[in-house]
Amino acid sequence: MSIEAAVRWTEILLAIALIQQSLESLSSIRQLRLLFVSRLALSVLLMVGVATQWVLLGLVGVSLILLKAFQGPYNGGSDRMGLLILYCLAAFHVLPASPFKELAFGYLALQVVLSYFVSGWVKIVNPDWRNGRALQDVFLFSAYPVSEDLRGFANRPKLLLSASWGVMLLELIFPFLLLSKSALLFGLVCTAFFHLMNACFWGLNRFVWVWIASYPSLIWFQDRFVLG
């Protein structure tokens, strides 16, 4: 995948993520409605590819105002990933020469790889993750909108143990998936499914589109620096 194609796909997918977030925030945070309307309009322009550089800079400006308003990312990890993608895209369009553009986009890919690997490492050094108790506690005590039927998974320790190790191993081997095109594509399908399940089980819907938006950078990075 060429860097131009990867960047364009990243812009489209990020725009979808930001549109989703903006629509959610419009109904829940009324005092900042004008900011979210502005972000929504800019995201639509980004998706269709109108004045992309200036639209990205506008989105950066809105993000800085929102960071100040909430004293940091409003929705934790998903917003942090969205900001990382946004700032890397803005840097790509602002920087003048090809090596610097590649550096900005490559930085995004490396951070995504690290995000999965570090998440897996944090889990595997935790005995509650290794014995399945962590997932069991999530289903039993989570404040996320889990239905009573889904809480029944807490009574299936063998299944949760298998799921725990499946998630940990996927995250830990993620950097090595870059060594093979087929392995990377399979890994991206698995991680996308993982984020989708988190959305279905616990309502973490913001993670789905924003993480998928980072995947074109990984495909380009593999072609350019690993297998190229």
C-alpha positions in Angstrom: 0.0 0.0 0.0 1.4 3.4 -0.9 1.7 6.1 1.8 -0.8 8.3 -0.1 -3.5 5.5 -0.1 -2.8 4.6 3.5 -3.1 8.2 4.7 -6.3 8.7 2.8 -7.9 5.6 4.3 -6.7 6.7 7.7 -8.4 10.1 7.1 -11.7 8.5 6.1 -11.7 6.1 9.0 -10.7 8.7 11.5 -13.5 11.0 10.2 -16.0 8.2 10.8 -14.7 7.8 14.4 -14.9 11.5 15.0 -18.4 11.8 13.5 -19.5 9.0 15.9 -18.0 10.7 18.9 -19.3 14.1 18.0 -22.9 12.8 17.6 -22.7 11.1 21.0 -21.3 14.2 22.6 -23.9 16.5 21.1 -26.7 14.9 23.1 -24.7 14.5 26.4 -22.6 17.6 26.7 -24.8 20.5 25.8 -22.5 23.3 27.1 -19.9 22.5 24.4 -22.4 21.8 21.6 -20.8 24.5 19.3 -17.5 22.8 19.5 -18.9 19.4 18.8 -20.9 20.7 15.8 -17.7 22.3 14.5 -15.8 19.0 14.9 -18.7 17.2 13.2 -18.7 19.5 10.2 -14.9 19.3 9.9 -15.0 15.5 10.1 -17.5 15.4 7.2 -15.1 17.5 5.2 -12.2 15.3 6.1 -14.1 12.2 5.0 -14.9 13.6 1.6 -11.4 15.1 1.2 -12.1 18.8 1.0 -9.2 21.1 1.9 -7.7 18.3 3.9 -4.7 20.1 5.4 -6.8 23.0 6.7 -9.5 20.7 7.9 -7.0 18.7 9.9 -5.5 21.9 11.4 -9.0 23.0 12.3 -9.6 19.6 14.0 -6.3 20.0 15.9 -7.5 23.4 17.1 -10.8 22.0 18.3 -9.0 19.1 20.1 -6.8 21.5 22.0 -9.9 23.5 23.2 -11.6 20.2 24.3 -8.4 19.1 26.1 -8.4 22.3 28.0 -12.1 22.1 28.8 -11.9 18.5 30.1 -8.4 18.8 31.6 -7.2 16.0 29.3 -8.8 13.4 27.0 -12.6 13.2 27.6 -13.0 9.5 27.1 -9.6 8.0 28.0 -7.8 5.6 25.7 -10.1 5.9 22.6 -9.7 9.7 22.6 -5.9 9.4 23.1 -5.7 7.1 20.1 -7.9 9.6 18.1 -5.6 12.4 19.0 -2.5 10.5 18.1 -3.9 9.7 14.6 -5.1 13.3 14.2 -1.8 14.8 15.1 0.2 12.4 12.9 -2.0 13.1 9.9 -1.7 16.9 10.5 2.1 16.5 10.7 2.1 14.5 7.5 0.3 17.2 5.6 2.2 20.1 7.2 5.8 18.7 6.9 7.5 19.7 3.7 9.6 16.7 2.7 9.0 13.0 2.1 11.3 11.7 4.8 9.6 13.8 7.4 6.2 12.8 6.2 7.1 9.1 6.4 8.5 9.7 9.9 5.2 11.2 11.1 3.1 8.4 9.6 5.6 5.7 10.7 5.4 7.1 14.3 1.7 6.3 14.3 2.3 2.7 13.2 4.9 2.2 15.9 2.7 3.6 18.6 -0.1 1.3 17.6 2.2 -1.7 17.7 3.4 -0.6 21.2 -0.2 0.0 22.4 -1.0 -3.6 21.8 2.2 -5.1 23.1 2.3 -3.0 26.3 -1.3 -3.8 26.9 -0.5 -7.5 26.6 2.6 -7.2 28.9 0.6 -5.3 31.6 -2.0 -8.2 31.5 0.4 -11.1 31.5 2.4 -9.9 34.6 -0.9 -9.7 36.5 -1.8 -13.1 38.1 -5.5 -12.2 37.9 -5.2 -12.1 34.1 -3.2 -15.3 33.9 -5.8 -17.3 35.9 -8.8 -15.7 34.3 -10.0 -13.9 37.5 -9.7 -10.4 35.9 -12.2 -11.2 33.2 -14.5 -12.9 35.7 -14.4 -9.7 37.9 -15.2 -7.6 34.9 -18.4 -9.6 34.2 -19.3 -9.7 37.9 -18.7 -6.2 39.1 -18.3 -4.0 36.0 -20.1 -0.7 36.0 -20.3 -0.9 32.2 -23.8 -1.6 30.8 -23.5 -5.4 30.9 -26.8 -7.2 30.8 -27.6 -9.9 33.4 -27.4 -12.6 30.7 -23.9 -11.5 29.9 -22.9 -11.5 33.6 -23.5 -15.3 33.4 -20.2 -15.6 31.7 -18.6 -15.1 35.1 -19.7 -18.6 35.9 -17.7 -20.1 33.1 -14.1 -19.9 34.4 -12.6 -22.2 31.7 -14.0 -20.1 28.9 -12.7 -16.9 30.6 -9.3 -18.4 31.2 -9.1 -19.3 27.5 -10.3 -15.8 26.5 -7.8 -14.2 28.8 -4.8 -16.1 27.3 -6.1 -15.5 23.8 -6.2 -11.8 24.3 -2.8 -11.7 26.0 -1.0 -13.8 23.4 -2.6 -11.8 20.5 -1.4 -8.5 22.0 2.1 -9.9 22.9 2.8 -11.3 19.5 1.4 -8.3 17.7 4.8 -6.8 16.8 5.9 -10.1 15.1 2.8 -10.0 12.9 4.6 -7.4 10.8 6.9 -10.1 9.5 4.2 -11.6 7.3 1.5 -10.0 5.3 -1.0 -12.8 5.9 -0.2 -12.8 9.6 -0.7 -9.1 9.9 -4.1 -9.2 8.1 -5.2 -12.1 10.2 -4.1 -10.2 13.3 -5.9 -7.1 12.3 -9.1 -9.0 11.8 -8.7 -10.6 15.3 -8.0 -7.2 17.0 -10.9 -5.6 15.2 -13.1 -8.4 16.4 -11.7 -7.9 19.9 -12.7 -4.2 19.8 -16.1 -5.1 18.4 -16.7 -7.6 21.2 -15.7 -4.9 23.8 -18.3 -2.7 22.2 -21.0 -5.4 22.3 -20.2 -6.6 25.9 -19.4 -3.3 27.6 -20.5 -0.5 25.4 -16.9 0.6 24.5 -18.0 1.5 21.0 -15.6 4.4 20.6 -12.7 2.0 20.4 -13.8 0.2 17.3 -13.5 2.8 14.6 -10.6 4.8 16.1 -8.4 1.7 16.3 -9.4 0.5 12.9 -8.4 3.9 11.6 -4.8 3.2 12.6 -4.6 -0.1 10.6 -3.7 1.4 7.2 -0.6 2.8 8.8 0.5 -0.7 9.9 -0.1 -2.1 6.4 1.9 0.7 4.8 4.7 0.4 7.5 5.0 -3.3 6.8 5.3 -2.8 3.0 7.7 0.1 3.4 10.1 -0.9 6.2 9.7 -4.6 7.0 9.0 -6.4 3.7 9.8 -3.7 1.3 
